[in-house]
Amino acid sequence: MAKIVVVGAGFCGLSAALALRQAGADVTVLEARERVGGRVEAYANGLGEIIDTGGQFICDDMPEVMKRARHNGATLVESDFSGNYVAQPETSLQEAERARAGSTALRERMNSLSPDDPSLSGMTVADWLTLQDDPDEVKAAFRTMIEGLWCVSLELMPAWYLIDNDRRITNEVGELQYSLAGTMQSLADQLAEELGASVRLAEPATRIEHADGGVRVQTDVACYEADAVLVAVPPMTAQRIDYQPPLPPRLAQALGAWQSGAVIKVLARYARPFWREKGLSGMVTWREPSGLFAFDSSRDSNHAQLAFFIGGPLAVAWSRYGEQAIRDAAKAKLVIALGPEAGEPLDMTIRNWTDDRWSGGAYSDVIIDMAARDAESVIRAGAPPLFFASSELSPSFPGYIEGAIVAGRRATTGILSMLGDID
Ligand SMILES: Cc1cc2nc3c(=O)[nH]c(=O)nc-3n(C[C@H](O)[C@H](O)[C@H](O)COP(=O)(O)OP(=O)(O)OC[C@H]3O[C@@H](n4cnc5c(N)ncnc54)[C@H](O)[C@@H]3O)c2cc1C
């Protein structure tokens, strides 16, 4: 029976491990943290309620995660976005709608270009934006949308990367359509339960020795010998493991082409969904400052909650001032947008992912090396018996839970074909 070590128990590593196990392999999963789930996590808020502090939302256009949720009997909670949204700084709904439609058109115009279009050569997203004739408010709405979703500065992101990545995010229904009543983390826990004792928590892989004959994966407490290893962690995090011999230069360079984004997720729990009494959906988009977004993430009307995200350079800037300052700033923004009731939450949970040691700082790492057009394919090819996968490398929904599952399954195909028929 082939032996395989999977490093990382996020949705990518767990999905890969289950597929490998199903194919007959003897799998060990090494996870650095004391829990599985990676960028999906749940914690108790100040009221003792278990809430999603990482990845949470899925939609009908994400087939693998939806299939998994249904297979595991998860109860879906449909998001309620009825009512008007609020645009900040305050502007008429008509003007806000014009800016929103303009920024969507701008995004479509960008995506209509091929990532290999020579006119994009050497151009960042910010460079491309400067060349567009759109009004300033449309450009500002585009910037806040992109910095809020990709969580890095437009000045750093190659235009070809954004196009290549965004084209793989193909949902037509809203991506915030559902969350899981029992939290997304509970789905990760169920996958880990299926794997049983082969998941080793609090055992970060520190060194991987690899040769044609197999691999030795070192942790602080043990050494695992295997026929192959799948490093199922984001590219920037994968780079920090000590590989012996060192990785082939092209692969090392491809892993070095990325930067982690920065995001802070704030969950403000209220006694009642006061925004609905004003005919509002709870959704707030900020054109200024760039990278802010809030929406109703209530589990039901007895659990009124707003999710507030700070993404990109703004998250880096706010992080410098500490948690209390983030709390005060978030509250102040919500009060201006939704009224004084927003200043009286029953609980406010802050999860700052910026500089997260094990998963990078945001929804995904992003390529910032202009010349690294082949970085993803080089990493996906790996250096057998050493393989790599993470949501970032997925052909569909990179940076999402769906992408993590797809990337994990896809990586198993490469491993199995290297090992041949392991039955
Ligand atoms: C705040 C936030 C909100 C998000 N919201 C959504 C959402 O609503 N919907 C959605 O679809 N996606 C969302 N995402 C993105 C989504 O959560 C991720 O894209 C996805 O979960 C990534 O899965 P992964 O397995 O590729 O990586 P990870 O989840 O990062 O898993 C990697 C695992 O490897 C472990 N690890 C790292 N280094 C080592 C080592 N040396 N040895 C052993 N283990 C190691 C880590 O601890 C981690 O468990 C969100 C992410 C964040 C941070």
The ligand as an SDF file (V2000), in Angstrom:
LIG
                    3D

 53 58  0  0  0  0  0  0  0  0999 V2000
  -11.5960   35.8090    6.8480 C   0  0  0  0  0  0  0  0  0  0  0  0
  -11.7910   34.8670    5.7010 C   0  0  0  0  0  0  0  0  0  0  0  0
  -13.0410   34.7720    5.1110 C   0  0  0  0  0  0  0  0  0  0  0  0
  -13.2380   33.9120    4.0200 C   0  0  0  0  0  0  0  0  0  0  0  0
  -14.4970   33.7960    3.5040 N   0  0  0  0  0  0  0  0  0  0  0  0
  -14.7460   32.8580    2.5680 C   0  0  0  0  0  0  0  0  0  0  0  0
  -16.0740   32.5610    2.1890 C   0  0  0  0  0  0  0  0  0  0  0  0
  -17.0340   33.1360    2.7230 O   0  0  0  0  0  0  0  0  0  0  0  0
  -16.2680   31.6150    1.2220 N   0  0  0  0  0  0  0  0  0  0  0  0
  -15.2210   30.9380    0.6480 C   0  0  0  0  0  0  0  0  0  0  0  0
  -15.4550   30.0680   -0.2170 O   0  0  0  0  0  0  0  0  0  0  0  0
  -13.9370   31.1910    1.0120 N   0  0  0  0  0  0  0  0  0  0  0  0
  -13.6780   32.1130    1.9780 C   0  0  0  0  0  0  0  0  0  0  0  0
  -12.4060   32.3200    2.4140 N   0  0  0  0  0  0  0  0  0  0  0  0
  -11.2880   31.6500    1.7090 C   0  0  0  0  0  0  0  0  0  0  0  0
  -11.2030   30.1610    2.0780 C   0  0  0  0  0  0  0  0  0  0  0  0
  -11.3780   30.0090    3.4690 O   0  0  0  0  0  0  0  0  0  0  0  0
   -9.8450   29.6100    1.6560 C   0  0  0  0  0  0  0  0  0  0  0  0
   -9.5740   29.9170    0.3070 O   0  0  0  0  0  0  0  0  0  0  0  0
   -9.7420   28.1010    1.7880 C   0  0  0  0  0  0  0  0  0  0  0  0
  -10.3020   27.6640    3.0170 O   0  0  0  0  0  0  0  0  0  0  0  0
   -8.2820   27.6830    1.6740 C   0  0  0  0  0  0  0  0  0  0  0  0
   -8.1350   26.2900    1.9030 O   0  0  0  0  0  0  0  0  0  0  0  0
   -6.7180   25.5850    1.7510 P   0  0  0  0  0  0  0  0  0  0  0  0
   -6.8880   24.2030    2.2590 O   0  0  0  0  0  0  0  0  0  0  0  0
   -6.2060   25.7910    0.3760 O   0  0  0  0  0  0  0  0  0  0  0  0
   -5.7280   26.3920    2.6860 O   0  0  0  0  0  0  0  0  0  0  0  0
   -5.7790   26.5880    4.3240 P   0  0  0  0  0  0  0  0  0  0  0  0
   -7.1890   26.6240    4.7640 O   0  0  0  0  0  0  0  0  0  0  0  0
   -4.9270   27.7500    4.5870 O   0  0  0  0  0  0  0  0  0  0  0  0
   -5.1250   25.2550    4.8300 O   0  0  0  0  0  0  0  0  0  0  0  0
   -3.7380   25.0850    4.9750 C   0  0  0  0  0  0  0  0  0  0  0  0
   -3.5080   24.3010    6.2440 C   0  0  0  0  0  0  0  0  0  0  0  0
   -2.1250   23.9880    6.3600 O   0  0  0  0  0  0  0  0  0  0  0  0
   -1.7020   24.1700    7.6940 C   0  0  0  0  0  0  0  0  0  0  0  0
   -0.2340   24.3590    7.6490 N   0  0  0  0  0  0  0  0  0  0  0  0
    0.4760   25.4200    7.2070 C   0  0  0  0  0  0  0  0  0  0  0  0
    1.7980   25.1710    7.2830 N   0  0  0  0  0  0  0  0  0  0  0  0
    1.9320   23.9230    7.7790 C   0  0  0  0  0  0  0  0  0  0  0  0
    3.0480   23.0940    8.0910 C   0  0  0  0  0  0  0  0  0  0  0  0
    4.3100   23.5080    7.9150 N   0  0  0  0  0  0  0  0  0  0  0  0
    2.8140   21.8480    8.5840 N   0  0  0  0  0  0  0  0  0  0  0  0
    1.5410   21.4040    8.7970 C   0  0  0  0  0  0  0  0  0  0  0  0
    0.4430   22.1610    8.5150 N   0  0  0  0  0  0  0  0  0  0  0  0
    0.6400   23.3980    8.0140 C   0  0  0  0  0  0  0  0  0  0  0  0
   -2.4970   25.3750    8.1530 C   0  0  0  0  0  0  0  0  0  0  0  0
   -2.5720   25.4270    9.5610 O   0  0  0  0  0  0  0  0  0  0  0  0
   -3.8510   25.0880    7.5010 C   0  0  0  0  0  0  0  0  0  0  0  0
   -4.6870   24.3160    8.3350 O   0  0  0  0  0  0  0  0  0  0  0  0
  -12.1730   33.1440    3.5040 C   0  0  0  0  0  0  0  0  0  0  0  0
  -10.9070   33.2170    4.1150 C   0  0  0  0  0  0  0  0  0  0  0  0
  -10.7200   34.0680    5.2000 C   0  0  0  0  0  0  0  0  0  0  0  0
   -9.3720   34.1400    5.8500 C   0  0  0  0  0  0  0  0  0  0  0  0
  1  2  1  0
  2  3  1  0
  2 52  2  0
  3  4  2  0
  4  5  1  0
  4 50  1  0
  5  6  2  0
  6  7  1  0
  6 13  1  0
  7  8  2  0
  7  9  1  0
  9 10  1  0
 10 11  2  0
 10 12  1  0
 12 13  2  0
 13 14  1  0
 14 15  1  0
 14 50  1  0
 15 16  1  0
 16 17  1  0
 16 18  1  0
 18 19  1  0
 18 20  1  0
 20 21  1  0
 20 22  1  0
 22 23  1  0
 23 24  1  0
 24 25  2  0
 24 26  1  0
 24 27  1  0
 27 28  1  0
 28 29  2  0
 28 30  1  0
 28 31  1  0
 31 32  1  0
 32 33  1  0
 33 34  1  0
 33 48  1  0
 34 35  1  0
 35 36  1  0
 35 46  1  0
 36 37  1  0
 36 45  1  0
 37 38  2  0
 38 39  1  0
 39 40  1  0
 39 45  2  0
 40 41  1  0
 40 42  2  0
 42 43  1  0
 43 44  2  0
 44 45  1  0
 46 47  1  0
 46 48  1  0
 48 49  1  0
 50 51  2  0
 51 52  1  0
 52 53  1  0
M  END
$$$$
